[in-house]
């Protein structure tokens, strides 16, 4: 992995900490940050649009009023989506990746998060009008000023990354990956992470298992019933262990605001699924034997 920072293998996703989820108070955020650190999670994942552009400032105020040292955590954030909400005058949702906008977005994230730098800046989603030279000028300026350490993308295909890399190295890709949504194992995205030593991060790493009851999740639940006993583990731990076993060395982003589930997610690091058990779960997900 070419990235320079010491990111924790499990990453705390903050999207549901604010108005798009639990709407935690400042004291609750401080407690959750400290709980994450005590559990071994030091990396916190943000995006400027979370909470309608309010989450970063909410987190930043809590961080500033905590006793947590900036040296002990890593902050990831994303930019590029113009989200239609009260905080923006956008007429329509769109992507914006010109040099000035990227720089402006980072400066706003730094102000909101009460920090001098981001450990990892990601372009949130690929935009059809993005140009690698425009992006690279912004990234190199931000790097030279010490405003960002690492640069990567989110939800990009290998060809889109290849285009960006004509102008600036891409050190990571955060994509949707779980037992219930695993197309990135077959479309070249995780292959690209392995080949080019990019940091692979997985959002929605538990997938739809706890959100949706359908034939797929019913099959998975049946397969998990015996494995939870075999590994003395919870269902969510086994779902994460399945993701963690992939050779791309995936870093799951765990988007929970529940302390017990944060602790449980770290426990998944100690589960080494046997090869056939991994394929039992894959078969359950796909609904047919592995070809």
Secondary structure, 3 states (H helix, E strand, C coil): CCCCCCCCCCEEECHHHCCCCCCCCHHHHHHHHHHHHHHCCCEEECCCCHHHHCHHHHHHHHHHCCCCCHHHCEEEEEECEECCCCCCCCCCCEECCCHHHHHHHHHHHHHHHCCCCEEEEEECCCCCCCCHHHHHHHHHHHHHCCCEEEEEEECCCHHHHHHHCCCCCCCEEEEECCCCCCHHHCCCHHHHHHHCCCEEEEECCCCCCCCCCCHHHHHHHHHHHHHHHHCCCCHHHHHHHHHHCCCCCCEEEECCCCHHHHHHHHHHHHCCCCHHHHHHHHHHHHCCCCC
